Amino acid sequence: MVPMLKLYSGPLSLFSRKVEIALNEKGIPYDREFVAFTQERGYQPRHPAVLAANPKRQVPVLVDGDLSLFDSTIILEYLDELYPSPPLYPATPQERARCRLLELDADEILFAPVRQLLFRTEPPHPDPARHEANVLAGKEAEKLLEARLAELDGRLGRQDFFCGSLSVADIGLFMTLLFTQRLGGPPLAPHLSLAAWYRRLLERAAFARAAAEIAAADRELSPALASR
Ligand SMILES: N[C@@H](CCC(=O)N[C@@H](CS)C(=O)NCC(=O)O)C(=O)O
């Protein structure tokens, strides 16, 4: 019997949810285990399986028999090679390269200002000066995000997806924009193409499940968000 894929995920882990969306879009069976997470202590204590598999000590980690993988981008590439249908990368090298750049944008460039909003999920910093600095950094991040939303809206234009058909670029951008929304960043609604794309993705079971589970996890784990 082929052993089932095992995914170490986190209830509020953006990057783990990317992997879950890809697995669910492809209909790949997997066994999911959530590592411990609280707003107060983050991922401490680290899960032993994550420590063993990932020198960066982060989720997601995917275990396939004797192969352990970390980093959502590497995992998505592996899953697409293992289960090529439906493909999550375009057909030509040039299109694939553009698509990978958009995924990198979502994970690293667009995510950088989103990271500045993450303090909003945590208990306020006990040092009022540090709290105020976080608030100011959050406001600056929102300005940057507003400009990025306009840019992405223009880039998407009349296309249904960022790279022709559903791809890792849509998955990465969806997750980063979902975080923008849950953290009180600028709304998508004024950006008509982007907002319609986001709504279309939410109609897909894999995306809707990730969004619903994150909302449920926030209700349990992030009371600071509810009181904003
Ligand atoms: N580039 C990595 C980022 C992974 C990452 O940042 N994981 C977060 C959860 S979403 C984590 O485990 N953070 C704990 C830490 O960095 O100590 C990926 O794409 O998987």
Ligand as a Chemical Component Dictionary entry (heavy atoms), coordinates in Angstrom:
data_LIG
# 
_chem_comp.id                   LIG 
_chem_comp.type                 NON-POLYMER 
_chem_comp.pdbx_formal_charge   0 
_chem_comp.three_letter_code    LIG 
# 
loop_
_chem_comp_atom.comp_id 
_chem_comp_atom.atom_id 
_chem_comp_atom.alt_atom_id 
_chem_comp_atom.type_symbol 
_chem_comp_atom.charge 
_chem_comp_atom.model_Cartn_x 
_chem_comp_atom.model_Cartn_y 
_chem_comp_atom.model_Cartn_z 
_chem_comp_atom.pdbx_ordinal 
LIG N1  N1  N 0 9.113 30.371 2.792  1  
LIG C1  C1  C 0 8.469 29.467 3.717  2  
LIG C2  C2  C 0 7.891 30.255 4.879  3  
LIG C3  C3  C 0 7.346 29.334 5.969  4  
LIG C4  C4  C 0 6.884 30.126 7.175  5  
LIG O1  O1  O 0 7.171 31.340 7.327  6  
LIG N2  N2  N 0 6.162 29.427 8.071  7  
LIG C5  C5  C 0 5.660 30.053 9.266  8  
LIG C6  C6  C 0 4.194 29.745 9.455  9  
LIG S1  S1  S 0 3.238 30.445 8.127  10 
LIG C7  C7  C 0 6.411 29.504 10.466 11 
LIG O2  O2  O 0 6.533 28.299 10.628 12 
LIG N3  N3  N 0 6.897 30.424 11.302 13 
LIG C8  C8  C 0 7.608 30.108 12.486 14 
LIG C9  C9  C 0 8.989 30.679 12.449 15 
LIG O3  O3  O 0 9.395 31.255 11.433 16 
LIG O4  O4  O 0 9.677 30.530 13.441 17 
LIG C10 C10 C 0 7.395 28.658 2.969  18 
LIG O5  O5  O 0 6.977 29.084 1.889  19 
LIG O6  O6  O 0 7.018 27.586 3.446  20 
# 
loop_
_chem_comp_bond.comp_id 
_chem_comp_bond.atom_id_1 
_chem_comp_bond.atom_id_2 
_chem_comp_bond.value_order 
_chem_comp_bond.pdbx_ordinal 
LIG N1  C1  SING 1  
LIG C1  C2  SING 2  
LIG C1  C10 SING 3  
LIG C2  C3  SING 4  
LIG C3  C4  SING 5  
LIG C4  O1  DOUB 6  
LIG C4  N2  SING 7  
LIG N2  C5  SING 8  
LIG C5  C6  SING 9  
LIG C5  C7  SING 10 
LIG C6  S1  SING 11 
LIG C7  O2  DOUB 12 
LIG C7  N3  SING 13 
LIG N3  C8  SING 14 
LIG C8  C9  SING 15 
LIG C9  O3  DOUB 16 
LIG C9  O4  SING 17 
LIG C10 O5  DOUB 18 
LIG C10 O6  SING 19 
# 
